[in-house]
Amino acid sequence: MNFLPALHAWQWGLLGLIPIGIILLYFLKLRRQPIEVPSTFLWTRTIEDMHVNSLLQRLRRNLLLFLQLLFIALAALALLRPGWQASSQSGRRMVLLLDASASMQSTDVKPSRFEQAKELLAQQIDNMDGSDSAMLIAFSDEPDVLQGFTSDRRRLRDALDLAQPTNRTTNMLDSLKAAAGLANPNRTSQAADVNDIQVADALPATLYIYSDGRVGAINDFDLGNLTPKFIPIGSGSANNMAITAFSAERNPEDPSQVQAFATIANLGSQPQSVTATLTRDGEFLDASAVELDPGEEEGLSFALQIDDDAGLKLSLDQTDDLAIDNVAYTGLSPLHSVAVLVVTPGNEPLKTAMQTPRASRLGRLEFVEPSYLESAEYKKRAADGSDDLIVYDRCAPETMPLASTWFIGSLPPKDWEAGDLSSAVFVVDVDRTHPIMRFLELFAIKIVEGKTLTGPAGTQTLMTSDSGPILALASRRGYQDLVLGFEIASESEDGGEAYNTDWPIQRSWPVFVYNVLRYLGGAIDTTGAPSYRPGQPITLRTENRLTEVELRLPSGETETLTAGVGGQTGFSDTEAVGLYQLFAGDRLLQMFTVNLFDAQESKIPATETIELGYETAETIAGEQNRRSEAWRWILLAALLLLVLEWITYSRRVWVSPARG
């Protein structure tokens, strides 16, 4: 038998004063009023009470005092929580892993898998004796150490109470590495507390994993001194229909025509039929019925007519065991208005391409002569980052501006080199994967003269000629520099324009200029908003001139973000699923969405085993090694004794008047 005291030392001290107080009460004398009587024969009882008796005599004769002291003793014994373990183990070291990923929100067990896991963990903590120590780690896509090694059960229970489920996916490997690292450190806690266990040598520990088992096989991991035990949570027959993909795109030929695409999968254990409903700001747009067997999936397509920006929501009209993947969001972002400065001695093809109806909607365009580079106004706007993109046509500044740049037939002032001028340049390769080169057919263009380019480390070649790179892109402290190794137009002998290439008369030229404005200027076209996973940190690109923006969260609350160099700002609190909108005042800049979109996480039927480091963790029941406690029976005996004391006292009160 062992004891788990329920009170602190000072509380035990207060409890010890109670029996002393009870004894002192029996020595208190009542303040009596003197009364003259003709005879004391009828007052024998009163005279006896006035006699001074010794302590031992009173203890021998007073049954009430004995019963009261015995009651206090039994109550104190119950507070010591005497009991015994089902096993004889003592001095155990335990690492408690709590799965907090999205699948643990499943309600196939009530109230949820996560709450059931917390209940079983609380039992494990309560069953610890004074020589046991444990640490608590919650995990999803990353580990969260809630409590380091300690023998203080109260501290472990407080940490467990703070644990919350997340909307994130599962990555158990990082949590196992954290458990292995924290199981045998030189010191397991920063706090100087007598209950915190400080370990200098490697000691074995038992790893208890409370999870639904949707973690996949964990290979290339050495458990070392950890002995894994798996406590399965959830049912193997859970039902779940999930949206595993959802996006929207505009027709390049007619931007008002929108196609929305979605994938619905049955990741449960029973056949299901649902209706997928598409809405915009709560307004019904379309719906489609879906009927799937377990393991099947189906793609849906919706044709829509939307001219401006929009936030779209797709929802499944059913209640299954996991709600988070029954809704998905996408959006059509607005145009991002950008400021573009074009420094050129004259380039009609460039000006024409930048002033097409589609390109002109991207923002403000300003054309200036190369002499403008010497002005104080230019130097100020270049140093302040007032422009999002500066185009240098056959000219170059003394120093690079705080903006992205496009050099045409010239080089940046440092870190770039050009080869010898060559004639009859032929395009032999194009990087079609880069956004600048989308929808371009360039192999038929003719180039009279050009130079090959060599940029700084990390430069990406976008177009290659028979002589070498002639279009390249490099990053620079948050900005990007695009360099074209040949001129588009130059001044002819008669003062007019002479063309170095036939590219301006090709259909790809205005598309290329539009892509440059969008990508380098940071303009966002009205295509589908990007989607991220819950908890994933993201980087947002805003206009250079903006220093603060407002981010509207799915809950409707707003958060102020500070824009840094190049108009970039970061945001990491993406736990909530939904639509996020970035505003500058009342103007919507862009939007993005957060969705689960993880078939492995949505496949919620629980497993009975998990593989860790090429071995199977032992599966045990949640009630294993339960501690048997006697305090309830002792407390019941104390209550019965209290009833007996009350009966004894009542009999004395009733009998005394009769004797009088």
Protein Blocks (a to p, Z undefined) as FASTA:
>chain_A
ZZddfbdfklmmmmmmmmmmmmmmmmpccdddddddfbfklmmmmmmmmpccdfklmmmm
mmklmmmmmmmmmmmmmmnopaddfbfcehiacdddddfbfklmpckbcfbfklmmmmmm
mmmmmmpcfkbccdddddffbccdfbdcdfbfklmmmmmmmpccdfbdcdfklmmmmmmm
mmmcfbfbfbdcfklccdfbdcddddddddehinojaehiafkjaccddddedjfkbccd
ddfbdcddddfklmmbccdddddddfbfbdcdddddddeehiafbdcdddddehiacddd
dddddfbdcdddddddbddfbfklmpccdddddddddddddddfbdfklmmmmmgfklmm
nmccddddfklmmpmklmmmmmnopafbdcdehiacfbdcddddddehiacfehpacddd
dehiadfbdcfkbmklgoiafklpccfbdcdddddehiacfbdcfkbcfbdcddeehiac
dddfbdfbdcdfkopacdfbfklmpmklmmmmmmmmmmmnopacfbddddddehiacddd
ddfklmbdcdddfkopacdddddehhiacdfblmbgcdddddehjacfbdcdddfkiakl
mmmbccfbdceehiacddddfkgoiacdfklmmmmmmmmmmmmmmmmmmmmmmmmmmmZZ
